[in-house]
Amino acid sequence: MFLAWKEIKYNKLRYALIMGILVLVSYLVFVLSGLANGLEQLNREAVDKWDADGIVLTKESDKRLPRSTMNEDTISSDMFDESAAIGQLSAIASDGDHKSNVSLLGLQQDAFIAPDVTKGKAFAKEGEVIADDSLLDEGFSIGDELNISSSDETLTITGLTDNARFNAAPALYTDFGTMQHVRSGEVRDSQGMPVNGFVVRDDHLDDVSVADDALEVVGIPTFIENLPGYTAQNLTLTFMIYFLFIICAVILAIFLYVLTIQKISMFGVMKAQGIPGRYLANSVIIQTSQLALAGVVTGFLLTIVTGFFLPSAVPIQFDYLTMLLYGMVLIAVSIVGTFISVRTIAKINPLQAIGG
């Protein structure tokens, strides 16, 4: 460690450049991990609020809620521990001055999936909705009357809830009568109202089967994975992070190999003086570990500071456990990048290195 630290202090600029690369790579990895986590939460917030075990959909729906259609009396109340009918419709809401993509969710007011109202009051009659509070950032507020695309229905925001976006769109919670009116312009009797699915809670979900062959029980994790764009988006960002690990290892291997080649004569002299090659190799590994640790910590701090200045429209959310894991991987791949240099040091012939 003594030799490694003395050399870093002697060649400050050279090793500062190497650490700078580590800072930039780790900074990019941490930011991408925050974006991946933020986008993931953006898609599944409303689903997580259900705190459910599964959802009943039609088999033809390909595990997607909007494609599933059934009647409100399809599932009996004693089939699961708890069940709640739900409807979903994507639309564009406008108050005249502002416009936003929204996800209209129909449910019964006393259902277990009904959101907690953080401000205002819950919907009590047709045409009233509870809105996700992210709409406040887009200029909407309680009391606004919303015009819904492809419908002549006007909805009024009576209350707000938090963390309620479905497939990246702010959710508007309302009753089934309003949902049906928006969807088709007509309202049916409460009996046999069309819904998209049933959100269920049951400790033994795998042992429960529905009598209707056209229906299937889908676990919540599987349902989330089949949200449009969810899996492809996560895989894309994850592969970008993995490629950064490889790039980091390759760049460091090249830099350290060049530095080792430049110091072959010095290593040869040290070997001729009786310093074992293992000691020199360990010095290079320790040197890289110190630079990697400093670079990763600096990149982590820069990422946290960046998070404070990003606008709320940027869906970034840091998972510190994941960031710690990625930081450890970056340090590990940095050490792996030294193996070429270590191998070169082991092959140095002292006589040839000093020109003997």
C-alpha positions in Angstrom: 0.0 0.0 0.0 2.9 2.3 0.8 4.4 2.0 -2.8 0.9 2.4 -4.4 0.1 5.6 -2.5 3.6 7.2 -3.0 3.3 6.6 -6.7 -0.2 8.2 -6.9 1.1 11.2 -5.0 4.1 11.5 -7.3 2.1 11.3 -10.5 -1.0 13.2 -9.5 -2.2 14.3 -13.0 -1.8 10.9 -14.5 -3.8 9.1 -11.8 -6.3 12.0 -11.6 -7.2 11.3 -15.2 -7.8 7.7 -14.4 -9.9 8.6 -11.4 -11.8 11.1 -13.6 -12.8 8.3 -15.9 -14.1 6.3 -13.0 -16.0 9.3 -11.6 -17.8 9.8 -15.0 -18.6 6.2 -15.5 -19.9 5.7 -12.0 -21.9 9.0 -12.2 -23.5 7.8 -15.4 -24.2 4.3 -13.9 -25.8 5.8 -10.8 -27.9 8.3 -12.8 -29.1 5.5 -15.2 -30.0 3.3 -12.2 -32.0 6.2 -10.7 -33.8 6.8 -14.0 -34.5 3.0 -14.4 -35.9 2.9 -10.9 -37.9 6.1 -11.4 -39.4 5.0 -14.6 -40.3 1.6 -13.1 -42.1 3.3 -10.2 -43.8 5.7 -12.6 -45.4 2.7 -14.4 -46.5 0.8 -11.3 -47.3 3.3 -8.6 -51.1 2.8 -8.8 -50.7 -1.0 -8.9 -48.5 -1.0 -5.8 -51.1 1.1 -3.9 -53.6 -1.7 -4.4 -51.5 -3.9 -2.1 -53.0 -6.9 -3.9 -51.9 -10.5 -4.7 -53.4 -10.8 -8.1 -55.9 -9.7 -10.7 -58.6 -11.6 -12.7 -58.5 -10.9 -16.4 -59.8 -12.5 -19.6 -57.3 -14.9 -21.3 -57.7 -13.0 -24.6 -56.4 -9.8 -22.9 -52.8 -10.9 -23.0 -52.6 -10.0 -19.3 -53.4 -6.3 -20.1 -56.2 -4.6 -18.2 -57.7 -2.4 -21.0 -58.1 -5.4 -23.3 -60.1 -7.4 -20.7 -63.9 -7.0 -20.5 -66.4 -8.7 -18.2 -69.4 -8.0 -16.1 -69.3 -6.6 -12.5 -71.1 -9.8 -11.3 -68.7 -12.2 -13.0 -66.7 -12.9 -9.8 -68.6 -14.0 -6.6 -67.6 -12.4 -3.3 -66.7 -15.7 -1.7 -64.2 -16.8 -4.4 -61.3 -14.8 -2.9 -60.5 -13.4 0.5 -61.1 -9.9 -1.0 -62.0 -8.8 -4.5 -62.7 -5.4 -6.1 -63.9 -4.7 -9.6 -61.8 -2.2 -11.6 -62.1 -0.5 -15.0 -59.4 1.4 -16.8 -59.4 3.8 -19.7 -56.6 5.9 -21.2 -57.6 9.4 -22.2 -56.5 13.0 -22.5 -57.8 15.5 -19.9 -58.0 19.2 -20.5 -59.2 22.2 -18.4 -59.0 24.6 -21.2 -55.5 25.8 -20.3 -53.7 22.6 -19.6 -53.7 19.2 -21.1 -52.4 15.8 -19.9 -52.6 12.1 -20.7 -54.5 10.4 -17.8 -55.6 6.9 -16.8 -59.2 6.8 -15.7 -59.7 4.1 -13.1 -63.3 3.0 -12.2 -64.0 1.4 -8.9 -66.4 1.3 -6.0 -65.9 4.0 -3.4 -65.7 1.5 -0.5 -63.4 -1.0 -2.3 -60.0 -1.8 -0.7 -58.2 -0.5 -3.8 -59.8 3.0 -3.3 -57.0 5.6 -2.8 -56.5 7.6 0.4 -57.4 11.2 -0.2 -54.5 13.5 0.8 -56.3 16.8 0.0 -60.0 17.6 -0.7 -62.6 14.9 -0.6 -63.5 11.6 -2.3 -65.8 11.4 -5.2 -69.4 11.1 -4.1 -71.5 11.3 -7.3 -71.2 10.8 -11.0 -68.7 13.1 -12.7 -66.4 13.6 -9.7 -62.8 12.2 -9.6 -59.9 11.9 -7.3 -56.7 12.9 -9.1 -53.1 11.9 -8.7 -51.3 15.0 -7.2 -48.7 14.9 -10.0 -51.3 16.8 -12.0 -50.6 19.8 -9.8 -47.2 20.1 -11.5 -49.0 20.3 -14.8 -51.2 23.3 -13.7 -54.4 21.4 -12.6 -56.0 22.0 -9.2 -58.9 20.9 -7.0 -62.2 22.1 -8.5 -61.0 22.1 -12.1 -63.5 20.8 -14.6 -61.9 18.4 -17.1 -62.9 17.7 -20.6 -62.1 14.1 -21.6 -61.1 13.3 -25.2 -63.6 11.3 -27.3 -66.3 12.1 -24.7 -68.8 14.9 -23.9 -68.5 14.1 -20.2 -67.1 16.8 -17.9 -65.3 15.6 -14.8 -64.6 17.6 -11.6 -61.5 17.1 -9.5 -62.8 16.9 -5.9 -59.7 15.4 -4.2 -56.1 14.4 -4.6 -54.0 11.3 -3.8 -50.3 10.7 -3.9 -48.2 8.2 -5.9 -51.0 7.1 -8.2 -49.7 6.8 -11.7 -50.7 3.9 -13.9 -48.5 3.1 -16.8 -46.8 6.5 -16.4 -50.1 8.4 -16.7 -51.6 10.2 -13.7 -54.7 8.3 -12.4 -58.2 9.7 -12.1 -60.3 7.6 -9.8 -64.1 7.6 -10.2 -67.2 5.4 -10.0 -68.3 2.9 -12.7 -71.2 5.1 -13.8 -68.8 7.9 -14.7 -66.5 5.4 -16.3 -69.3 4.0 -18.5 -70.5 7.4 -19.5 -67.0 8.4 -20.6 -66.5 5.2 -22.4 -69.8 4.9 -24.3 -71.9 8.0 -23.6 -74.5 5.9 -21.7 -75.0 4.7 -18.2 -76.4 1.2 -17.4 -77.9 -0.1 -14.2 -75.5 -1.0 -11.5 -76.2 -4.7 -12.0 -74.0 -6.2 -14.8 -71.9 -3.0 -15.2 -69.0 -3.8 -17.6 -65.5 -3.8 -15.9 -62.0 -4.7 -17.0 -61.0 -7.0 -14.2 -61.0 -7.8 -10.5 -58.2 -7.0 -8.2 -58.0 -9.7 -5.5 -56.3 -10.5 -2.2 -55.8 -14.1 -1.2 -53.1 -15.8 0.8 -53.5 -19.0 -1.3 -53.8 -17.4 -4.8 -52.1 -20.3 -6.6 -54.7 -22.7 -5.3 -57.7 -20.6 -6.5 -59.1 -21.2 -9.9 -62.0 -19.5 -11.6 -64.8 -21.5 -13.0 -65.0 -19.6 -16.3 -62.5 -21.0 -18.8 -62.3 -17.6 -20.5 -60.8 -16.0 -17.3 -57.4 -16.3 -15.6 -55.9 -15.2 -12.3 -52.7 -13.3 -12.9 -50.2 -12.5 -10.1 -49.4 -8.8 -9.6 -45.7 -9.2 -10.5 -46.6 -10.8 -13.8 -49.3 -8.2 -14.4 -46.8 -5.4 -13.9 -44.2 -7.1 -16.2 -46.9 -7.1 -18.9 -47.7 -3.3 -18.7 -47.0 -1.8 -22.1 -43.3 -0.9 -22.4 -42.5 -1.8 -18.8 -40.2 -4.8 -19.5 -38.6 -3.4 -22.6 -37.8 -0.1 -20.9 -36.2 -1.7 -17.9 -34.2 -4.2 -20.0 -32.8 -1.3 -22.2 -31.6 0.7 -19.2 -30.2 -2.4 -17.4 -28.2 -3.4 -20.5 -26.8 0.1 -20.8 -25.6 -0.2 -17.2 -24.1 -3.6 -17.9 -22.3 -2.3 -21.0 -20.9 0.5 -18.9 -19.3 -2.0 -16.5 -17.6 -3.7 -19.5 -16.5 -0.4 -20.9 -15.1 0.7 -17.5 -13.0 -2.5 -17.3 -11.7 -2.2 -20.8 -10.7 1.5 -20.5 -8.9 0.9 -17.2 -7.2 -2.2 -18.5 -5.8 -0.1 -21.4 -4.7 2.8 -19.2 -3.0 0.6 -16.6 -1.3 -1.5 -19.3 0.2 1.6 -20.9 1.4 2.8 -17.5 2.9 -0.6 -16.8 4.7 -0.6 -20.1 6.2 2.8 -19.3 7.5 1.5 -16.0 9.0 -1.8 -17.1 12.5 -0.6 -16.6 11.6 0.6 -13.1 10.0 -2.7 -12.2 13.0 -4.5 -13.6 15.3 -2.6 -11.3 13.1 -3.3 -8.3 13.0 -7.0 -9.1 16.8 -7.0 -9.5 17.0 -5.5 -6.0 15.0 -8.5 -4.6 11.5 -7.1 -4.5 9.2 -10.0 -5.5 6.8 -9.7 -8.4 3.9 -10.5 -6.2 4.6 -7.4 -4.1 4.6 -5.2 -7.3 1.5 -6.9 -8.6 -0.3 -6.3 -5.3 0.8 -2.7 -5.4 -0.9 -2.2 -8.8 -4.1 -3.9 -7.5 -4.2 -1.7 -4.4 -3.5 1.3 -6.5 -6.5 0.6 -8.7 -8.7 -0.2 -5.7 -7.9 3.2 -4.1 -8.6 5.0 -7.4 -11.8 3.0 -8.0 -13.1 3.6 -4.5 -12.4 7.4 -4.7 -14.0 7.6 -8.1 -17.1 5.6 -7.2 -17.6 7.7 -3.9 -17.2 10.9 -5.9 -19.6 9.8 -8.6 -22.1 8.8 -5.9 -21.9 12.2 -4.2 -22.3 14.0 -7.6 -25.4 11.9 -8.4 -27.0 12.8 -5.1 -26.3 16.5 -5.6 -27.7 16.3 -9.2 -30.9 14.7 -7.9 -31.6 17.9 -5.8 -31.5 20.1 -8.9 -33.4 18.0 -11.4 -36.9 19.2 -12.1 -39.9 17.1 -10.9 -40.7 16.2 -14.5 -37.6 14.0 -14.6 -38.6 10.5 -13.2 -35.5 9.8 -11.2 -35.7 7.9 -7.9 -32.6 6.5 -6.2 -32.5 3.0 -4.6 -29.4 3.2 -2.4 -29.1 -0.5 -2.0 -28.9 -0.9 -5.8 -26.5 2.0 -6.0 -24.3 0.3 -3.4 -24.4 -2.9 -5.4 -23.4 -1.1 -8.6 -20.6 0.7 -6.8 -19.2 -2.6 -5.6 -19.4 -4.0 -9.1 -17.6 -1.0 -10.6 -14.8 -1.5 -8.1 -14.6 -5.2 -8.9 -14.5 -4.7 -12.7 -11.8 -2.0 -12.2 -9.7 -4.6 -10.3 -10.4 -7.1 -13.0 -9.0 -4.6 -15.5 -5.6 -4.8 -13.8 -5.0 -8.4 -14.6 -3.3 -7.7 -17.9 -0.9 -5.4 -16.1 -0.3 -7.9 -13.3 0.5 -10.6 -15.9 2.9 -8.2 -17.6 4.7 -7.5 -14.3 5.0 -11.2 -13.6 6.8 -11.8 -17.0 9.3 -8.9 -16.6 12.9 -10.2 -16.8 15.1 -7.9 -14.6 18.2 -8.2 -16.9 16.2 -7.4 -20.1 14.3 -4.6 -18.5 17.4 -2.7 -17.4 19.2 -3.4 -20.7 21.5 -6.2 -19.4 
